[in-house]
Amino acid sequence: MIRSQTSESTNPPRSGSIFSKMSQRLRHRSRSGAKGKSLYNTAMREDGLLPGTMIATEQGWTAVEDIVPGDRVLTFDFGPQEVLENRTMVLDMKSIPEHKAYVMHVPKGAIGNAFETRLMPMQEVLIESDKAEAEYGDPFVLMPCLLLDGYNGISKTPISGQLSLSLLLFKGQQVIQLNGGALAFAHTHACFSPWPSENPTPREVYVRLSPQRLIELIDWKTDQPDAMSDQQSHPKPSCSGPFAGQSVEESYAAVASRLS
């Protein structure tokens, strides 16, 4: 995964991660602009996970809304990490412009998920890209789900009424596993602190690329969603990573084996 060289986590990163001179080359690029002002004009700014999203924890698969502070969630790079807060956010679609009132529908297997999933447009997910590996030496990149519109059947789905979101907050930036294989970004608790001077935001762990560059890295396919099979290549961690299983059972077995 393309990451900054300095991590705030006390745990060592997963083996096999590549942090070479490409990180230094990318750090001066716009991080805060990774999502891009133009994206904010077409989608809700908020990220977070919708009710019913299943998260890999030490206790097993747990609905995101049922996770409480102190629970330990399995992360992609740093093993089990304690949740400091599960912050709930409720959005009233009546106050959202119609052209922004949608979430992303992710078909089964589109990004490694074991079943259909709904994600916020600005929720960053981890995607595996051969082009990224060739250029940067690491195949994993983070990108807002909105940029994947049209990839493996991912599409916008209109919504109405109220929308409840859960934000799992950690000491440092994390990538967590959801719905059996998809990988999503999670924020630091300090990002939401009302006292930023007392709780400075930890340094960026994951380097961001511009939206245009991310789109260029996507391996766009012509396959239709109904033509996808279990054997089709999905953007998911390689077998050397902590979440290598291709099904919920296999994936969690791989997670559990790392805890023993």
Secondary structure as the mmCIF struct_conf table of DSSP 4:
data_model
#
loop_
_struct_conf.conf_type_id
_struct_conf.id
_struct_conf.beg_label_comp_id
_struct_conf.beg_label_asym_id
_struct_conf.beg_label_seq_id
_struct_conf.end_label_comp_id
_struct_conf.end_label_asym_id
_struct_conf.end_label_seq_id
STRN STRN1 ARG A 3 ARG A 3
BEND BEND1 GLN A 5 GLN A 5
BEND BEND2 THR A 10 ASN A 11
HELX_LH_PP_P HELX_LH_PP_P1 PRO A 12 ARG A 14
TURN_TY1_P TURN_TY1_P1 SER A 15 GLY A 16
BEND BEND3 SER A 20 SER A 20
HELX_RH_AL_P HELX_RH_AL_P1 LYS A 21 ARG A 27
TURN_TY1_P TURN_TY1_P2 HIS A 28 HIS A 28
BEND BEND4 ARG A 29 ARG A 29
BEND BEND5 ARG A 31 ARG A 31
TURN_TY1_P TURN_TY1_P3 SER A 32 GLY A 33
BEND BEND6 ALA A 34 LYS A 35
HELX_RH_AL_P HELX_RH_AL_P2 LYS A 37 TYR A 40
TURN_TY1_P TURN_TY1_P4 ASN A 41 THR A 42
BEND BEND7 ALA A 43 ALA A 43
BEND BEND8 ARG A 45 ARG A 45
STRN STRN2 LEU A 49 LEU A 49
TURN_TY1_P TURN_TY1_P5 PRO A 51 GLY A 52
STRN STRN3 MET A 54 THR A 57
TURN_TY1_P TURN_TY1_P6 GLU A 58 GLN A 59
STRN STRN4 GLY A 60 ALA A 63
HELX_RH_3T_P HELX_RH_3T_P1 VAL A 64 ASP A 66
TURN_TY1_P TURN_TY1_P7 PRO A 69 GLY A 70
STRN STRN5 ARG A 72 THR A 75
TURN_TY1_P TURN_TY1_P8 PHE A 76 PHE A 78
STRN STRN6 GLY A 79 GLU A 82
STRN STRN7 GLU A 85 ASP A 92
HELX_RH_3T_P HELX_RH_3T_P2 MET A 93 SER A 95
BEND BEND9 ILE A 96 ILE A 96
HELX_RH_3T_P HELX_RH_3T_P3 GLU A 98 LYS A 100
STRN STRN8 TYR A 102 VAL A 106
TURN_TY1_P TURN_TY1_P9 LYS A 108 ILE A 111
BEND BEND10 GLY A 112 GLY A 112
BEND BEND11 ALA A 114 PHE A 115
STRN STRN9 THR A 117 LEU A 119
TURN_TY1_P TURN_TY1_P10 PRO A 121 MET A 122
STRN STRN10 GLU A 124 GLU A 128
HELX_RH_AL_P HELX_RH_AL_P3 ASP A 130 TYR A 136
BEND BEND12 GLY A 137 GLY A 137
STRN STRN11 PHE A 140 PRO A 144
HELX_RH_3T_P HELX_RH_3T_P4 CYS A 145 LEU A 148
TURN_TY1_P TURN_TY1_P11 ASP A 149 GLY A 150
HELX_RH_3T_P HELX_RH_3T_P5 TYR A 151 GLY A 153
STRN STRN12 SER A 155 PRO A 158
BEND BEND13 GLY A 161 GLY A 161
STRN STRN13 GLN A 162 LEU A 169
STRN STRN14 PHE A 170 PHE A 170
BEND BEND14 LYS A 171 GLY A 172
STRN STRN15 GLN A 174 LEU A 178
TURN_TY1_P TURN_TY1_P12 ASN A 179 GLY A 181
STRN STRN16 ALA A 182 ALA A 186
STRN STRN17 THR A 188 THR A 188
HELX_RH_3T_P HELX_RH_3T_P6 HIS A 189 PHE A 192
BEND BEND15 PRO A 194 PRO A 194
TURN_TY1_P TURN_TY1_P13 PRO A 196 GLU A 198
BEND BEND16 ASN A 199 ASN A 199
HELX_LH_PP_P HELX_LH_PP_P2 PRO A 200 GLU A 204
BEND BEND17 VAL A 205 VAL A 205
STRN STRN18 TYR A 206 TYR A 206
HELX_RH_AL_P HELX_RH_AL_P4 PRO A 211 LEU A 217
BEND BEND18 ILE A 218 ILE A 218
HELX_RH_3T_P HELX_RH_3T_P7 PRO A 225 ALA A 227
TURN_TY1_P TURN_TY1_P14 ASP A 230 GLN A 231
BEND BEND19 GLN A 232 GLN A 232
BEND BEND20 PRO A 235 PRO A 235
TURN_TY1_P TURN_TY1_P15 CYS A 239 SER A 240
BEND BEND21 GLY A 241 PRO A 242
BEND BEND22 GLN A 246 SER A 247
HELX_RH_AL_P HELX_RH_AL_P5 VAL A 248 LEU A 259
#
